[in-house]
Amino acid sequence: MSTLPTSATPDAQQQETPDRATSGPAAPPTPAPLTPQDVLADGQERAEFNGVLVRKGSIAAFIGNAKALENLEPGTSEHEAVAQQIRDLKPALDALELFDVVEIKNPDVAALLAPGPK
């Protein structure tokens, strides 16, 4: 599958007439797939997103902590430590706009991420 817009392929260029090429507004460019290297280059530990410095591994740490929370007894120091780490990761996850595309299924984790006092 080509990542080039159709109009950039040689076949499409040959089929266009000068009148078609100049009439009407130009179509917006087709976004290219995003790779992990596009977001964070090899050897780079952190980057700024929406004004927040985000460390690599933040999403993986969040997922690991969310899964761990399921197996910990509420009220224990272990549960609170994992819950606090989830709360601490929230600004980075918000900056990455994770919750614009992901819905949290676990109600306990969702409660930790909700605005207001915890």
C-alpha positions as CSV (number, residue, x, y, z in Angstrom):
1,M,0.0,0.0,0.0
2,S,1.4,3.4,-1.0
3,T,1.5,6.3,1.4
4,L,1.5,8.8,-1.4
5,P,-1.7,10.6,-2.3
6,T,-3.2,9.3,-5.5
7,S,-2.4,12.5,-7.3
8,A,1.3,11.9,-6.6
9,T,1.5,8.6,-8.4
10,P,2.9,8.6,-12.0
11,D,-0.4,7.0,-13.4
12,A,-2.5,9.7,-11.8
13,Q,-0.3,12.5,-13.0
14,Q,-0.6,11.2,-16.6
15,Q,-4.4,11.1,-16.3
16,E,-4.8,14.6,-15.0
17,T,-5.6,17.3,-17.5
18,P,-4.4,20.9,-17.0
19,D,-8.0,22.1,-16.4
20,R,-8.6,19.5,-13.7
21,A,-5.3,20.3,-12.0
22,T,-6.2,23.9,-11.5
23,S,-9.9,23.8,-10.9
24,G,-11.3,23.6,-7.3
25,P,-9.6,23.6,-4.0
26,A,-6.7,21.3,-3.4
27,A,-7.4,18.2,-1.3
28,P,-5.7,18.1,2.1
29,P,-2.6,15.8,2.1
30,T,-3.2,12.3,3.3
31,P,-1.5,11.7,6.6
32,A,1.3,9.2,6.6
33,P,1.5,6.4,9.2
34,L,3.3,7.3,12.4
35,T,6.0,5.1,13.6
36,P,7.5,5.0,17.1
37,Q,10.7,6.5,15.7
38,D,8.7,9.5,14.4
39,V,7.6,10.2,17.9
40,L,10.7,9.5,19.9
41,A,14.1,8.9,18.1
42,D,16.3,6.1,19.1
43,G,18.3,7.1,22.2
44,Q,15.8,9.9,23.1
45,E,14.4,9.4,26.6
46,R,11.7,12.1,26.7
47,A,10.0,14.7,24.7
48,E,7.5,17.6,25.2
49,F,3.9,17.1,24.2
50,N,1.4,19.8,24.7
51,G,3.7,21.6,27.1
52,V,4.3,18.5,29.3
53,L,7.7,16.7,29.4
54,V,6.8,13.0,28.8
55,R,9.2,10.2,29.5
56,K,9.4,7.2,27.2
57,G,7.6,4.2,28.6
58,S,4.8,6.2,30.2
59,I,2.0,4.4,28.4
60,A,3.5,1.0,29.0
61,A,3.9,1.9,32.7
62,F,0.3,3.0,32.9
63,I,-0.9,-0.2,31.4
64,G,1.3,-2.3,33.7
65,N,0.0,-0.4,36.7
66,A,-3.6,-0.6,35.6
67,K,-3.3,-4.4,35.3
68,A,-1.4,-4.7,38.6
69,L,-4.1,-2.8,40.4
70,E,-6.6,-5.5,39.5
71,N,-4.7,-8.0,41.6
72,L,-4.0,-5.8,44.7
73,E,-6.2,-5.6,47.7
74,P,-7.6,-2.0,48.2
75,G,-6.4,-0.4,51.3
76,T,-3.0,-2.0,51.2
77,S,0.2,0.0,50.8
78,E,1.0,-1.9,47.6
79,H,-2.4,-0.9,46.2
80,E,-1.9,2.7,47.2
81,A,1.6,2.9,45.7
82,V,0.3,1.6,42.3
83,A,-2.8,3.9,42.5
84,Q,-0.5,6.9,43.1
85,Q,1.7,6.0,40.2
86,I,-1.4,5.9,37.9
87,R,-2.4,9.3,39.2
88,D,1.2,10.6,38.7
89,L,1.1,9.4,35.1
90,K,-2.2,11.1,34.3
91,P,-0.7,14.5,33.2
92,A,1.6,12.8,30.7
93,L,-1.2,10.6,29.4
94,D,-3.4,13.7,29.0
95,A,-0.6,15.5,27.1
96,L,-0.4,12.6,24.8
97,E,-4.2,12.8,24.3
98,L,-4.5,9.1,25.1
99,F,-8.0,9.4,26.5
100,D,-9.2,11.1,23.3
101,V,-8.9,7.6,21.7
102,V,-8.9,5.1,24.5
103,E,-11.7,4.4,27.0
104,I,-10.7,2.9,30.4
105,K,-12.8,-0.2,31.1
106,N,-11.7,-0.8,34.7
107,P,-13.9,1.4,36.9
108,D,-11.2,1.6,39.7
109,V,-8.6,2.9,37.2
110,A,-11.2,5.2,35.7
111,A,-12.0,6.6,39.1
112,L,-8.3,7.3,39.7
113,L,-8.1,9.3,36.5
114,A,-11.3,11.2,37.0
115,P,-11.1,14.9,37.9
116,G,-11.5,15.9,41.5
117,P,-10.3,14.5,44.8
118,K,-9.3,10.8,44.9
